[in-house]
Amino acid sequence: MLQLRSVCEVADNTGAKRAAVIGVLGKRKSYGEIGDIVKMHIKEATPDGTVKKSEVVDAVIVRTKKAIRRADGSYLRFDSNAVVI
């Protein structure tokens, strides 16, 4: 689960390195789970990327540290939080 102001990695080739959550779209909750669309503020970016530092973009959550329980009883968890712009 990513709450507001959570800083996470960006797992795509747009040039952004880290971004912070500023809102969850489509839900009345203050946190997002895997598959949710969130508004992100770019904290770090490479100089030659398509997005720049301090831009506001939409992103999809693809990895979370919080474990996800599957229907067969197993759990899935990652080492870091990540989004794709």
N, CA, C and O atoms as a Maestro MAE file, in Angstrom:
{
 s_m_m2io_version
 :::
 2.0.0
}

f_m_ct {
 s_m_title
 :::
 protein
 m_atom[340] {
  # First column is atom index #
  i_m_mmod_type
  r_m_x_coord
  r_m_y_coord
  r_m_z_coord
  i_m_residue_number
  s_m_chain_name
  s_m_pdb_residue_name
  s_m_pdb_atom_name
  i_m_atomic_number
  :::
  1 25 0.839 -1.171 0.000 1 A "MET " " N  " 7
  2 3 0.000 0.000 0.000 1 A "MET " " CA " 6
  3 2 0.886 1.235 0.000 1 A "MET " " C  " 6
  4 15 1.838 1.340 0.773 1 A "MET " " O  " 8
  5 25 0.558 2.148 -0.865 2 A "LEU " " N  " 7
  6 3 1.290 3.408 -0.930 2 A "LEU " " CA " 6
  7 2 0.386 4.524 -0.443 2 A "LEU " " C  " 6
  8 15 -0.676 4.772 -1.014 2 A "LEU " " O  " 8
  9 25 0.812 5.191 0.610 3 A "GLN " " N  " 7
  10 3 0.039 6.297 1.162 3 A "GLN " " CA " 6
  11 2 0.446 7.598 0.488 3 A "GLN " " C  " 6
  12 15 1.372 7.624 -0.324 3 A "GLN " " O  " 8
  13 25 -0.241 8.662 0.825 4 A "LEU " " N  " 7
  14 3 0.137 9.968 0.322 4 A "LEU " " CA " 6
  15 2 1.534 10.307 0.823 4 A "LEU " " C  " 6
  16 15 1.885 9.993 1.960 4 A "LEU " " O  " 8
  17 25 2.324 10.941 -0.020 5 A "ARG " " N  " 7
  18 3 3.715 11.329 0.233 5 A "ARG " " CA " 6
  19 2 4.689 10.155 0.250 5 A "ARG " " C  " 6
  20 15 5.858 10.352 0.583 5 A "ARG " " O  " 8
  21 25 4.259 8.945 -0.092 6 A "SER " " N  " 7
  22 3 5.185 7.818 -0.191 6 A "SER " " CA " 6
  23 2 6.088 8.026 -1.394 6 A "SER " " C  " 6
  24 15 5.613 8.337 -2.486 6 A "SER " " O  " 8
  25 25 7.386 7.855 -1.198 7 A "VAL " " N  " 7
  26 3 8.353 7.999 -2.283 7 A "VAL " " CA " 6
  27 2 8.714 6.604 -2.780 7 A "VAL " " C  " 6
  28 15 9.031 5.718 -1.987 7 A "VAL " " O  " 8
  29 25 8.663 6.414 -4.106 8 A "CYS " " N  " 7
  30 3 8.935 5.093 -4.666 8 A "CYS " " CA " 6
  31 2 9.747 5.236 -5.952 8 A "CYS " " C  " 6
  32 15 9.924 6.334 -6.482 8 A "CYS " " O  " 8
  33 25 10.233 4.099 -6.435 9 A "GLU " " N  " 7
  34 3 11.029 4.062 -7.658 9 A "GLU " " CA " 6
  35 2 10.112 4.121 -8.874 9 A "GLU " " C  " 6
  36 15 8.936 3.764 -8.803 9 A "GLU " " O  " 8
  37 25 10.674 4.580 -9.991 10 A "VAL " " N  " 7
  38 3 9.949 4.562 -11.257 10 A "VAL " " CA " 6
  39 2 10.579 3.473 -12.123 10 A "VAL " " C  " 6
  40 15 11.776 3.520 -12.407 10 A "VAL " " O  " 8
  41 25 9.773 2.487 -12.547 11 A "ALA " " N  " 7
  42 3 10.284 1.300 -13.231 11 A "ALA " " CA " 6
  43 2 9.995 1.347 -14.731 11 A "ALA " " C  " 6
  44 15 9.465 0.385 -15.287 11 A "ALA " " O  " 8
  45 25 10.334 2.445 -15.385 12 A "ASP " " N  " 7
  46 3 10.177 2.527 -16.831 12 A "ASP " " CA " 6
  47 2 11.292 3.390 -17.403 12 A "ASP " " C  " 6
  48 15 12.204 3.792 -16.681 12 A "ASP " " O  " 8
  49 25 11.220 3.674 -18.698 13 A "ASN " " N  " 7
  50 3 12.320 4.381 -19.356 13 A "ASN " " CA " 6
  51 2 11.985 5.837 -19.669 13 A "ASN " " C  " 6
  52 15 12.470 6.370 -20.667 13 A "ASN " " O  " 8
  53 25 11.172 6.493 -18.846 14 A "THR " " N  " 7
  54 3 10.829 7.891 -19.076 14 A "THR " " CA " 6
  55 2 11.912 8.848 -18.580 14 A "THR " " C  " 6
  56 15 11.881 10.033 -18.915 14 A "THR " " O  " 8
  57 25 12.858 8.364 -17.798 15 A "GLY " " N  " 7
  58 3 13.924 9.211 -17.272 15 A "GLY " " CA " 6
  59 2 13.724 9.573 -15.813 15 A "GLY " " C  " 6
  60 15 14.639 10.104 -15.184 15 A "GLY " " O  " 8
  61 25 12.557 9.302 -15.261 16 A "ALA " " N  " 7
  62 3 12.313 9.578 -13.847 16 A "ALA " " CA " 6
  63 2 12.951 8.482 -13.003 16 A "ALA " " C  " 6
  64 15 12.956 7.316 -13.398 16 A "ALA " " O  " 8
  65 25 13.484 8.847 -11.856 17 A "LYS " " N  " 7
  66 3 14.109 7.883 -10.952 17 A "LYS " " CA " 6
  67 2 13.259 7.638 -9.711 17 A "LYS " " C  " 6
  68 15 13.023 6.488 -9.340 17 A "LYS " " O  " 8
  69 25 12.796 8.715 -9.064 18 A "ARG " " N  " 7
  70 3 11.968 8.607 -7.865 18 A "ARG " " CA " 6
  71 2 10.795 9.554 -7.988 18 A "ARG " " C  " 6
  72 15 10.894 10.612 -8.609 18 A "ARG " " O  " 8
  73 25 9.666 9.156 -7.380 19 A "ALA " " N  " 7
  74 3 8.469 9.984 -7.426 19 A "ALA " " CA " 6
  75 2 7.691 9.799 -6.124 19 A "ALA " " C  " 6
  76 15 7.824 8.777 -5.450 19 A "ALA " " O  " 8
  77 25 6.879 10.800 -5.779 20 A "ALA " " N  " 7
  78 3 6.090 10.768 -4.551 20 A "ALA " " CA " 6
  79 2 4.604 10.775 -4.897 20 A "ALA " " C  " 6
  80 15 4.179 11.451 -5.834 20 A "ALA " " O  " 8
  81 25 3.820 10.017 -4.134 21 A "VAL " " N  " 7
  82 3 2.373 9.941 -4.344 21 A "VAL " " CA " 6
  83 2 1.728 11.218 -3.813 21 A "VAL " " C  " 6
  84 15 1.996 11.634 -2.686 21 A "VAL " " O  " 8
  85 25 0.870 11.842 -4.638 22 A "ILE " " N  " 7
  86 3 0.140 13.014 -4.171 22 A "ILE " " CA " 6
  87 2 -1.364 12.802 -4.233 22 A "ILE " " C  " 6
  88 15 -2.123 13.674 -3.811 22 A "ILE " " O  " 8
  89 25 -1.811 11.661 -4.748 23 A "GLY " " N  " 7
  90 3 -3.240 11.381 -4.776 23 A "GLY " " CA " 6
  91 2 -3.527 10.037 -5.412 23 A "GLY " " C  " 6
  92 15 -2.764 9.566 -6.255 23 A "GLY " " O  " 8
  93 25 -4.632 9.418 -5.009 24 A "VAL " " N  " 7
  94 3 -5.083 8.153 -5.576 24 A "VAL " " CA " 6
  95 2 -6.326 8.453 -6.402 24 A "VAL " " C  " 6
  96 15 -7.282 9.034 -5.887 24 A "VAL " " O  " 8
  97 25 -6.328 8.069 -7.667 25 A "LEU " " N  " 7
  98 3 -7.437 8.377 -8.558 25 A "LEU " " CA " 6
  99 2 -8.501 7.278 -8.512 25 A "LEU " " C  " 6
  100 15 -8.181 6.090 -8.462 25 A "LEU " " O  " 8
  101 25 -9.754 7.691 -8.529 26 A "GLY " " N  " 7
  102 3 -10.852 6.746 -8.639 26 A "GLY " " CA " 6
  103 2 -11.271 6.080 -7.353 26 A "GLY " " C  " 6
  104 15 -12.185 5.257 -7.375 26 A "GLY " " O  " 8
  105 25 -10.653 6.392 -6.238 27 A "LYS " " N  " 7
  106 3 -10.998 5.784 -4.954 27 A "LYS " " CA " 6
  107 2 -11.157 6.872 -3.910 27 A "LYS " " C  " 6
  108 15 -10.601 7.963 -4.040 27 A "LYS " " O  " 8
  109 25 -11.902 6.571 -2.899 28 A "ARG " " N  " 7
  110 3 -12.046 7.501 -1.786 28 A "ARG " " CA " 6
  111 2 -11.122 7.104 -0.638 28 A "ARG " " C  " 6
  112 15 -11.394 7.410 0.523 28 A "ARG " " O  " 8
  113 25 -10.042 6.430 -0.969 29 A "LYS " " N  " 7
  114 3 -9.066 5.997 0.027 29 A "LYS " " CA " 6
  115 2 -7.808 6.851 -0.093 29 A "LYS " " C  " 6
  116 15 -7.549 7.459 -1.131 29 A "LYS " " O  " 8
  117 25 -7.046 6.886 0.972 30 A "SER " " N  " 7
  118 3 -5.816 7.673 0.960 30 A "SER " " CA " 6
  119 2 -4.593 6.804 0.685 30 A "SER " " C  " 6
  120 15 -3.464 7.233 0.920 30 A "SER " " O  " 8
  121 25 -4.811 5.580 0.186 31 A "TYR " " N  " 7
  122 3 -3.693 4.709 -0.158 31 A "TYR " " CA " 6
  123 2 -4.019 3.952 -1.438 31 A "TYR " " C  " 6
  124 15 -5.187 3.784 -1.789 31 A "TYR " " O  " 8
  125 25 -2.989 3.501 -2.128 32 A "GLY " " N  " 7
  126 3 -3.164 2.751 -3.359 32 A "GLY " " CA " 6
  127 2 -2.511 1.388 -3.253 32 A "GLY " " C  " 6
  128 15 -1.534 1.210 -2.525 32 A "GLY " " O  " 8
  129 25 -3.055 0.429 -3.980 33 A "GLU " " N  " 7
  130 3 -2.528 -0.934 -4.025 33 A "GLU " " CA " 6
  131 2 -2.065 -1.230 -5.447 33 A "GLU " " C  " 6
  132 15 -2.183 -0.375 -6.325 33 A "GLU " " O  " 8
  133 25 -1.546 -2.416 -5.681 34 A "ILE " " N  " 7
  134 3 -1.072 -2.791 -7.010 34 A "ILE " " CA " 6
  135 2 -2.223 -2.696 -8.008 34 A "ILE " " C  " 6
  136 15 -3.315 -3.211 -7.768 34 A "ILE " " O  " 8
  137 25 -1.960 -2.030 -9.125 35 A "GLY " " N  " 7
  138 3 -2.958 -1.861 -10.169 35 A "GLY " " CA " 6
  139 2 -3.709 -0.550 -10.111 35 A "GLY " " C  " 6
  140 15 -4.421 -0.214 -11.057 35 A "GLY " " O  " 8
  141 25 -3.572 0.208 -9.025 36 A "ASP " " N  " 7
  142 3 -4.269 1.487 -8.897 36 A "ASP " " CA " 6
  143 2 -3.521 2.589 -9.640 36 A "ASP " " C  " 6
  144 15 -2.295 2.555 -9.750 36 A "ASP " " O  " 8
  145 25 -4.270 3.565 -10.149 37 A "ILE " " N  " 7
  146 3 -3.693 4.726 -10.811 37 A "ILE " " CA " 6
  147 2 -3.553 5.838 -9.775 37 A "ILE " " C  " 6
  148 15 -4.499 6.150 -9.052 37 A "ILE " " O  " 8
  149 25 -2.367 6.427 -9.714 38 A "VAL " " N  " 7
  150 3 -2.080 7.475 -8.732 38 A "VAL " " CA " 6
  151 2 -1.465 8.684 -9.422 38 A "VAL " " C  " 6
  152 15 -0.873 8.561 -10.494 38 A "VAL " " O  " 8
  153 25 -1.609 9.854 -8.801 39 A "LYS " " N  " 7
  154 3 -0.918 11.067 -9.240 39 A "LYS " " CA " 6
  155 2 0.431 11.087 -8.552 39 A "LYS " " C  " 6
  156 15 0.520 10.862 -7.345 39 A "LYS " " O  " 8
  157 25 1.478 11.355 -9.310 40 A "MET " " N  " 7
  158 3 2.825 11.342 -8.765 40 A "MET " " CA " 6
  159 2 3.519 12.669 -9.054 40 A "MET " " C  " 6
  160 15 3.266 13.315 -10.070 40 A "MET " " O  " 8
  161 25 4.397 13.055 -8.138 41 A "HIS " " N  " 7
  162 3 5.256 14.230 -8.290 41 A "HIS " " CA " 6
  163 2 6.674 13.712 -8.463 41 A "HIS " " C  " 6
  164 15 7.174 12.982 -7.607 41 A "HIS " " O  " 8
  165 25 7.330 14.078 -9.558 42 A "ILE " " N  " 7
  166 3 8.676 13.589 -9.859 42 A "ILE " " CA " 6
  167 2 9.679 14.274 -8.935 42 A "ILE " " C  " 6
  168 15 9.783 15.500 -8.918 42 A "ILE " " O  " 8
  169 25 10.419 13.470 -8.166 43 A "LYS " " N  " 7
  170 3 11.429 13.992 -7.237 43 A "LYS " " CA " 6
  171 2 12.814 14.025 -7.864 43 A "LYS " " C  " 6
  172 15 13.557 14.988 -7.671 43 A "LYS " " O  " 8
  173 25 13.173 12.978 -8.618 44 A "GLU " " N  " 7
  174 3 14.477 12.903 -9.282 44 A "GLU " " CA " 6
  175 2 14.265 12.444 -10.712 44 A "GLU " " C  " 6
  176 15 13.421 11.587 -10.973 44 A "GLU " " O  " 8
  177 25 15.032 13.013 -11.647 45 A "ALA " " N  " 7
  178 3 14.951 12.607 -13.045 45 A "ALA " " CA " 6
  179 2 16.288 12.831 -13.723 45 A "ALA " " C  " 6
  180 15 17.078 13.678 -13.305 45 A "ALA " " O  " 8
  181 25 16.529 12.066 -14.769 46 A "THR " " N  " 7
  182 3 17.742 12.256 -15.551 46 A "THR " " CA " 6
  183 2 17.558 13.477 -16.455 46 A "THR " " C  " 6
  184 15 16.428 13.790 -16.832 46 A "THR " " O  " 8
  185 25 18.628 14.163 -16.805 47 A "PRO " " N  " 7
  186 3 18.489 15.391 -17.598 47 A "PRO " " CA " 6
  187 2 17.987 15.163 -19.022 47 A "PRO " " C  " 6
  188 15 17.423 16.080 -19.620 47 A "PRO " " O  " 8
  189 25 18.176 13.974 -19.579 48 A "ASP " " N  " 7
  190 3 17.768 13.727 -20.964 48 A "ASP " " CA " 6
  191 2 16.471 12.929 -21.068 48 A "ASP " " C  " 6
  192 15 16.168 12.402 -22.138 48 A "ASP " " O  " 8
  193 25 15.705 12.828 -19.997 49 A "GLY " " N  " 7
  194 3 14.470 12.055 -20.004 49 A "GLY " " CA " 6
  195 2 13.292 12.824 -20.568 49 A "GLY " " C  " 6
  196 15 13.380 14.024 -20.828 49 A "GLY " " O  " 8
  197 25 12.180 12.110 -20.755 50 A "THR " " N  " 7
  198 3 10.974 12.747 -21.294 50 A "THR " " CA " 6
  199 2 10.185 13.472 -20.214 50 A "THR " " C  " 6
  200 15 9.407 14.374 -20.523 50 A "THR " " O  " 8
  201 25 10.370 13.097 -18.956 51 A "VAL " " N  " 7
  202 3 9.743 13.832 -17.850 51 A "VAL " " CA " 6
  203 2 10.832 14.556 -17.072 51 A "VAL " " C  " 6
  204 15 11.971 14.093 -17.005 51 A "VAL " " O  " 8
  205 25 10.482 15.680 -16.494 52 A "LYS " " N  " 7
  206 3 11.452 16.492 -15.772 52 A "LYS " " CA " 6
  207 2 11.104 16.520 -14.286 52 A "LYS " " C  " 6
  208 15 10.001 16.149 -13.882 52 A "LYS " " O  " 8
  209 25 12.060 16.963 -13.491 53 A "LYS " " N  " 7
  210 3 11.863 17.099 -12.059 53 A "LYS " " CA " 6
  211 2 10.730 18.082 -11.786 53 A "LYS " " C  " 6
  212 15 10.606 19.092 -12.480 53 A "LYS " " O  " 8
  213 25 9.915 17.799 -10.797 54 A "SER " " N  " 7
  214 3 8.787 18.597 -10.316 54 A "SER " " CA " 6
  215 2 7.555 18.546 -11.224 54 A "SER " " C  " 6
  216 15 6.625 19.325 -11.019 54 A "SER " " O  " 8
  217 25 7.518 17.657 -12.221 55 A "GLU " " N  " 7
  218 3 6.304 17.472 -13.013 55 A "GLU " " CA " 6
  219 2 5.311 16.612 -12.246 55 A "GLU " " C  " 6
  220 15 5.696 15.829 -11.378 55 A "GLU " " O  " 8
  221 25 4.036 16.762 -12.571 56 A "VAL " " N  " 7
  222 3 2.981 15.933 -11.994 56 A "VAL " " CA " 6
  223 2 2.465 15.019 -13.096 56 A "VAL " " C  " 6
  224 15 2.049 15.488 -14.156 56 A "VAL " " O  " 8
  225 25 2.493 13.702 -12.843 57 A "VAL " " N  " 7
  226 3 2.107 12.710 -13.850 57 A "VAL " " CA " 6
  227 2 1.192 11.658 -13.229 57 A "VAL " " C  " 6
  228 15 1.116 11.532 -12.007 57 A "VAL " " O  " 8
  229 25 0.500 10.904 -14.084 58 A "ASP " " N  " 7
  230 3 -0.274 9.748 -13.645 58 A "ASP " " CA " 6
  231 2 0.608 8.510 -13.745 58 A "ASP " " C  " 6
  232 15 1.441 8.417 -14.646 58 A "ASP " " O  " 8
  233 25 0.436 7.561 -12.830 59 A "ALA " " N  " 7
  234 3 1.237 6.346 -12.841 59 A "ALA " " CA " 6
  235 2 0.411 5.180 -12.303 59 A "ALA " " C  " 6
  236 15 -0.599 5.376 -11.627 59 A "ALA " " O  " 8
  237 25 0.857 3.965 -12.614 60 A "VAL " " N  " 7
  238 3 0.223 2.742 -12.138 60 A "VAL " " CA " 6
  239 2 1.182 2.050 -11.171 60 A "VAL " " C  " 6
  240 15 2.369 1.910 -11.468 60 A "VAL " " O  " 8
  241 25 0.682 1.623 -10.032 61 A "ILE " " N  " 7
  242 3 1.503 0.924 -9.046 61 A "ILE " " CA " 6
  243 2 1.739 -0.509 -9.530 61 A "ILE " " C  " 6
  244 15 0.787 -1.223 -9.845 61 A "ILE " " O  " 8
  245 25 3.019 -0.931 -9.590 62 A "VAL " " N  " 7
  246 3 3.344 -2.278 -10.071 62 A "VAL " " CA " 6
  247 2 4.022 -3.147 -9.013 62 A "VAL " " C  " 6
  248 15 3.998 -4.373 -9.123 62 A "VAL " " O  " 8
  249 25 4.625 -2.539 -7.992 63 A "ARG " " N  " 7
  250 3 5.260 -3.312 -6.920 63 A "ARG " " CA " 6
  251 2 5.039 -2.610 -5.594 63 A "ARG " " C  " 6
  252 15 5.085 -1.382 -5.524 63 A "ARG " " O  " 8
  253 25 4.797 -3.391 -4.528 64 A "THR " " N  " 7
  254 3 4.688 -2.836 -3.181 64 A "THR " " CA " 6
  255 2 5.405 -3.742 -2.196 64 A "THR " " C  " 6
  256 15 5.522 -4.948 -2.416 64 A "THR " " O  " 8
  257 25 5.884 -3.151 -1.108 65 A "LYS " " N  " 7
  258 3 6.500 -3.931 -0.042 65 A "LYS " " CA " 6
  259 2 5.455 -4.707 0.752 65 A "LYS " " C  " 6
  260 15 5.748 -5.769 1.302 65 A "LYS " " O  " 8
  261 25 4.243 -4.175 0.809 66 A "LYS " " N  " 7
  262 3 3.152 -4.836 1.526 66 A "LYS " " CA " 6
  263 2 2.801 -6.133 0.803 66 A "LYS " " C  " 6
  264 15 2.626 -6.133 -0.415 66 A "LYS " " O  " 8
  265 25 2.699 -7.228 1.536 67 A "ALA " " N  " 7
  266 3 2.428 -8.540 0.951 67 A "ALA " " CA " 6
  267 2 1.004 -8.611 0.391 67 A "ALA " " C  " 6
  268 15 0.063 -8.057 0.959 67 A "ALA " " O  " 8
  269 25 0.879 -9.305 -0.732 68 A "ILE " " N  " 7
  270 3 -0.415 -9.527 -1.371 68 A "ILE " " CA " 6
  271 2 -0.754 -11.001 -1.206 68 A "ILE " " C  " 6
  272 15 0.060 -11.867 -1.526 68 A "ILE " " O  " 8
  273 25 -1.944 -11.285 -0.712 69 A "ARG " " N  " 7
  274 3 -2.354 -12.678 -0.524 69 A "ARG " " CA " 6
  275 2 -3.070 -13.150 -1.769 69 A "ARG " " C  " 6
  276 15 -3.987 -12.489 -2.257 69 A "ARG " " O  " 8
  277 25 -2.650 -14.298 -2.286 70 A "ARG " " N  " 7
  278 3 -3.277 -14.885 -3.462 70 A "ARG " " CA " 6
  279 2 -4.349 -15.883 -3.036 70 A "ARG " " C  " 6
  280 15 -4.439 -16.251 -1.864 70 A "ARG " " O  " 8
  281 25 -5.154 -16.314 -3.994 71 A "ALA " " N  " 7
  282 3 -6.273 -17.213 -3.699 71 A "ALA " " CA " 6
  283 2 -5.799 -18.580 -3.204 71 A "ALA " " C  " 6
  284 15 -6.512 -19.234 -2.442 71 A "ALA " " O  " 8
  285 25 -4.612 -19.025 -3.621 72 A "ASP " " N  " 7
  286 3 -4.118 -20.336 -3.186 72 A "ASP " " CA " 6
  287 2 -3.440 -20.290 -1.819 72 A "ASP " " C  " 6
  288 15 -2.938 -21.311 -1.351 72 A "ASP " " O  " 8
  289 25 -3.418 -19.127 -1.171 73 A "GLY " " N  " 7
  290 3 -2.851 -19.003 0.169 73 A "GLY " " CA " 6
  291 2 -1.429 -18.498 0.212 73 A "GLY " " C  " 6
  292 15 -0.905 -18.237 1.295 73 A "GLY " " O  " 8
  293 25 -0.786 -18.352 -0.940 74 A "SER " " N  " 7
  294 3 0.588 -17.861 -0.956 74 A "SER " " CA " 6
  295 2 0.587 -16.335 -0.898 74 A "SER " " C  " 6
  296 15 -0.422 -15.683 -1.165 74 A "SER " " O  " 8
  297 25 1.745 -15.789 -0.542 75 A "TYR " " N  " 7
  298 3 1.920 -14.350 -0.450 75 A "TYR " " CA " 6
  299 2 2.960 -13.889 -1.455 75 A "TYR " " C  " 6
  300 15 3.906 -14.615 -1.761 75 A "TYR " " O  " 8
  301 25 2.781 -12.684 -1.964 76 A "LEU " " N  " 7
  302 3 3.722 -12.096 -2.906 76 A "LEU " " CA " 6
  303 2 4.139 -10.746 -2.358 76 A "LEU " " C  " 6
  304 15 3.295 -9.886 -2.103 76 A "LEU " " O  " 8
  305 25 5.455 -10.552 -2.174 77 A "ARG " " N  " 7
  306 3 5.945 -9.250 -1.701 77 A "ARG " " CA " 6
  307 2 7.247 -8.935 -2.422 77 A "ARG " " C  " 6
  308 15 7.980 -9.832 -2.838 77 A "ARG " " O  " 8
  309 25 7.520 -7.638 -2.561 78 A "PHE " " N  " 7
  310 3 8.699 -7.165 -3.269 78 A "PHE " " CA " 6
  311 2 9.588 -6.399 -2.303 78 A "PHE " " C  " 6
  312 15 9.169 -6.064 -1.195 78 A "PHE " " O  " 8
  313 25 10.828 -6.120 -2.730 79 A "ASP " " N  " 7
  314 3 11.789 -5.398 -1.905 79 A "ASP " " CA " 6
  315 2 11.571 -3.890 -1.923 79 A "ASP " " C  " 6
  316 15 12.039 -3.187 -1.027 79 A "ASP " " O  " 8
  317 25 10.866 -3.385 -2.936 80 A "SER " " N  " 7
  318 3 10.696 -1.948 -3.059 80 A "SER " " CA " 6
  319 2 9.325 -1.623 -3.644 80 A "SER " " C  " 6
  320 15 8.664 -2.474 -4.239 80 A "SER " " O  " 8
  321 25 8.920 -0.377 -3.462 81 A "ASN " " N  " 7
  322 3 7.703 0.120 -4.085 81 A "ASN " " CA " 6
  323 2 8.090 0.703 -5.448 81 A "ASN " " C  " 6
  324 15 9.115 1.372 -5.575 81 A "ASN " " O  " 8
  325 25 7.257 0.441 -6.471 82 A "ALA " " N  " 7
  326 3 7.575 0.955 -7.802 82 A "ALA " " CA " 6
  327 2 6.309 1.268 -8.578 82 A "ALA " " C  " 6
  328 15 5.262 0.655 -8.369 82 A "ALA " " O  " 8
  329 25 6.426 2.240 -9.483 83 A "VAL " " N  " 7
  330 3 5.323 2.634 -10.356 83 A "VAL " " CA " 6
  331 2 5.823 2.714 -11.797 83 A "VAL " " C  " 6
  332 15 7.025 2.782 -12.053 83 A "VAL " " O  " 8
  333 25 4.869 2.703 -12.735 84 A "VAL " " N  " 7
  334 3 5.160 2.891 -14.151 84 A "VAL " " CA " 6
  335 2 4.350 4.085 -14.622 84 A "VAL " " C  " 6
  336 15 3.136 4.135 -14.426 84 A "VAL " " O  " 8
  337 25 5.018 5.042 -15.240 85 A "ILE " " N  " 7
  338 3 4.348 6.261 -15.708 85 A "ILE " " CA " 6
  339 2 3.673 5.988 -17.046 85 A "ILE " " C  " 6
  340 15 3.051 6.883 -17.618 85 A "ILE " " O  " 8
  :::
 }
 m_bond[339] {
  # First column is bond index #
  i_m_from
  i_m_to
  i_m_order
  :::
  1 1 2 1
  2 2 3 1
  3 3 4 2
  4 3 5 1
  5 5 6 1
  6 6 7 1
  7 7 8 2
  8 7 9 1
  9 9 10 1
  10 10 11 1
  11 11 12 2
  12 11 13 1
  13 13 14 1
  14 14 15 1
  15 15 16 2
  16 15 17 1
  17 17 18 1
  18 18 19 1
  19 19 20 2
  20 19 21 1
  21 21 22 1
  22 22 23 1
  23 23 24 2
  24 23 25 1
  25 25 26 1
  26 26 27 1
  27 27 28 2
  28 27 29 1
  29 29 30 1
  30 30 31 1
  31 31 32 2
  32 31 33 1
  33 33 34 1
  34 34 35 1
  35 35 36 2
  36 35 37 1
  37 37 38 1
  38 38 39 1
  39 39 40 2
  40 39 41 1
  41 41 42 1
  42 42 43 1
  43 43 44 2
  44 43 45 1
  45 45 46 1
  46 46 47 1
  47 47 48 2
  48 47 49 1
  49 49 50 1
  50 50 51 1
  51 51 52 2
  52 51 53 1
  53 53 54 1
  54 54 55 1
  55 55 56 2
  56 55 57 1
  57 57 58 1
  58 58 59 1
  59 59 60 2
  60 59 61 1
  61 61 62 1
  62 62 63 1
  63 63 64 2
  64 63 65 1
  65 65 66 1
  66 66 67 1
  67 67 68 2
  68 67 69 1
  69 69 70 1
  70 70 71 1
  71 71 72 2
  72 71 73 1
  73 73 74 1
  74 74 75 1
  75 75 76 2
  76 75 77 1
  77 77 78 1
  78 78 79 1
  79 79 80 2
  80 79 81 1
  81 81 82 1
  82 82 83 1
  83 83 84 2
  84 83 85 1
  85 85 86 1
  86 86 87 1
  87 87 88 2
  88 87 89 1
  89 89 90 1
  90 90 91 1
  91 91 92 2
  92 91 93 1
  93 93 94 1
  94 94 95 1
  95 95 96 2
  96 95 97 1
  97 97 98 1
  98 98 99 1
  99 99 100 2
  100 99 101 1
  101 101 102 1
  102 102 103 1
  103 103 104 2
  104 103 105 1
  105 105 106 1
  106 106 107 1
  107 107 108 2
  108 107 109 1
  109 109 110 1
  110 110 111 1
  111 111 112 2
  112 111 113 1
  113 113 114 1
  114 114 115 1
  115 115 116 2
  116 115 117 1
  117 117 118 1
  118 118 119 1
  119 119 120 2
  120 119 121 1
  121 121 122 1
  122 122 123 1
  123 123 124 2
  124 123 125 1
  125 125 126 1
  126 126 127 1
  127 127 128 2
  128 127 129 1
  129 129 130 1
  130 130 131 1
  131 131 132 2
  132 131 133 1
  133 133 134 1
  134 134 135 1
  135 135 136 2
  136 135 137 1
  137 137 138 1
  138 138 139 1
  139 139 140 2
  140 139 141 1
  141 141 142 1
  142 142 143 1
  143 143 144 2
  144 143 145 1
  145 145 146 1
  146 146 147 1
  147 147 148 2
  148 147 149 1
  149 149 150 1
  150 150 151 1
  151 151 152 2
  152 151 153 1
  153 153 154 1
  154 154 155 1
  155 155 156 2
  156 155 157 1
  157 157 158 1
  158 158 159 1
  159 159 160 2
  160 159 161 1
  161 161 162 1
  162 162 163 1
  163 163 164 2
  164 163 165 1
  165 165 166 1
  166 166 167 1
  167 167 168 2
  168 167 169 1
  169 169 170 1
  170 170 171 1
  171 171 172 2
  172 171 173 1
  173 173 174 1
  174 174 175 1
  175 175 176 2
  176 175 177 1
  177 177 178 1
  178 178 179 1
  179 179 180 2
  180 179 181 1
  181 181 182 1
  182 182 183 1
  183 183 184 2
  184 183 185 1
  185 185 186 1
  186 186 187 1
  187 187 188 2
  188 187 189 1
  189 189 190 1
  190 190 191 1
  191 191 192 2
  192 191 193 1
  193 193 194 1
  194 194 195 1
  195 195 196 2
  196 195 197 1
  197 197 198 1
  198 198 199 1
  199 199 200 2
  200 199 201 1
  201 201 202 1
  202 202 203 1
  203 203 204 2
  204 203 205 1
  205 205 206 1
  206 206 207 1
  207 207 208 2
  208 207 209 1
  209 209 210 1
  210 210 211 1
  211 211 212 2
  212 211 213 1
  213 213 214 1
  214 214 215 1
  215 215 216 2
  216 215 217 1
  217 217 218 1
  218 218 219 1
  219 219 220 2
  220 219 221 1
  221 221 222 1
  222 222 223 1
  223 223 224 2
  224 223 225 1
  225 225 226 1
  226 226 227 1
  227 227 228 2
  228 227 229 1
  229 229 230 1
  230 230 231 1
  231 231 232 2
  232 231 233 1
  233 233 234 1
  234 234 235 1
  235 235 236 2
  236 235 237 1
  237 237 238 1
  238 238 239 1
  239 239 240 2
  240 239 241 1
  241 241 242 1
  242 242 243 1
  243 243 244 2
  244 243 245 1
  245 245 246 1
  246 246 247 1
  247 247 248 2
  248 247 249 1
  249 249 250 1
  250 250 251 1
  251 251 252 2
  252 251 253 1
  253 253 254 1
  254 254 255 1
  255 255 256 2
  256 255 257 1
  257 257 258 1
  258 258 259 1
  259 259 260 2
  260 259 261 1
  261 261 262 1
  262 262 263 1
  263 263 264 2
  264 263 265 1
  265 265 266 1
  266 266 267 1
  267 267 268 2
  268 267 269 1
  269 269 270 1
  270 270 271 1
  271 271 272 2
  272 271 273 1
  273 273 274 1
  274 274 275 1
  275 275 276 2
  276 275 277 1
  277 277 278 1
  278 278 279 1
  279 279 280 2
  280 279 281 1
  281 281 282 1
  282 282 283 1
  283 283 284 2
  284 283 285 1
  285 285 286 1
  286 286 287 1
  287 287 288 2
  288 287 289 1
  289 289 290 1
  290 290 291 1
  291 291 292 2
  292 291 293 1
  293 293 294 1
  294 294 295 1
  295 295 296 2
  296 295 297 1
  297 297 298 1
  298 298 299 1
  299 299 300 2
  300 299 301 1
  301 301 302 1
  302 302 303 1
  303 303 304 2
  304 303 305 1
  305 305 306 1
  306 306 307 1
  307 307 308 2
  308 307 309 1
  309 309 310 1
  310 310 311 1
  311 311 312 2
  312 311 313 1
  313 313 314 1
  314 314 315 1
  315 315 316 2
  316 315 317 1
  317 317 318 1
  318 318 319 1
  319 319 320 2
  320 319 321 1
  321 321 322 1
  322 322 323 1
  323 323 324 2
  324 323 325 1
  325 325 326 1
  326 326 327 1
  327 327 328 2
  328 327 329 1
  329 329 330 1
  330 330 331 1
  331 331 332 2
  332 331 333 1
  333 333 334 1
  334 334 335 1
  335 335 336 2
  336 335 337 1
  337 337 338 1
  338 338 339 1
  339 339 340 2
  :::
 }
}
